[in-house]
């Protein structure tokens, strides 16, 4: 009987040794021996239940106050960053599942097994804020030219910036009240203003983005966006009742191109050209004397708006 038991032990001993060596602790830099052994037991227990082959190597290390646990086999390797060694029971099944299912360990996360390294709040680069003040030249093809100003505010860093601006030009710049027409004047007073101060008017509130071609101190840029826009023109002829007036208000898209200078300085400059493409036409109303009365004629035209300017960047 004793001889039979010794023979059975001799037969099983290599198998037991092989099983214990199929999952081993390779390193535990910065981890206490007792904690490392307990952590390895958790990982190896999952390995024995779900993974075949081997050998499997467990590595433990410190990253500041965090613990890095790695499970590695032939041609495969997965890793998790833990807040502390006590998260090993949560991490071990995920490492084994990721290797067994051949998927990234991040895909094994659910609402019950998140570990500390996955809860870190990501850092973000701060955005810069800049203001611009730019005198502009207004061009309305076929109607005339005038002057005005654009005030803007932008946010961003590197090659992308996002911002908004307001532009007033022509009679909208010299008399903001004319932008709103009859909302502030009687019809008679408005008509007198148009005759006394003929010209073109433009006002816009726009928002969009710019792409800078380099990160350098001086860089060209292109941009685009959308706007709410007013445009109008008035022409006084021989008498009060012999005149033309046209105006409209609505949505528009714009594109721009330009150059920014001294971007890294507190004060810089912006040179730019912009074209606004309205989503509407403006209708010109012409009133002329006719016999004992007056004749009224209307013509519709599509009028884009172009502005050019050099301004201060703060």
Secondary structure, 3 states (H helix, E strand, C coil): CHHHHHHHHHHHHHHHHHHHHCEEEEEECCCCHHHHHHHHHHHHHHHHHHCCCCCEEEEEEEECCEEEEEEEECCEEEEEEECCHHHHHHHHHHHHHHHHHCCCHHHHCCCCCCCHHHCCCCCCCCCEEEEEEEEEEEEECCCEEEEEEEEEEEEEECCEEEEEEEEEEEHHHHCHHHHHHHHCCCHHHHHHHHHHCCEEEEEEEEEEEEEECCCCCCEEEEEEEEEEEEEEEEEEEEECCEEEEEEEEEEEEEEEEEEEECCCCCCEEEEEEEEEEECCCEEEEEEEEECCEEEEEEEEECCCEEEEEEEEEC
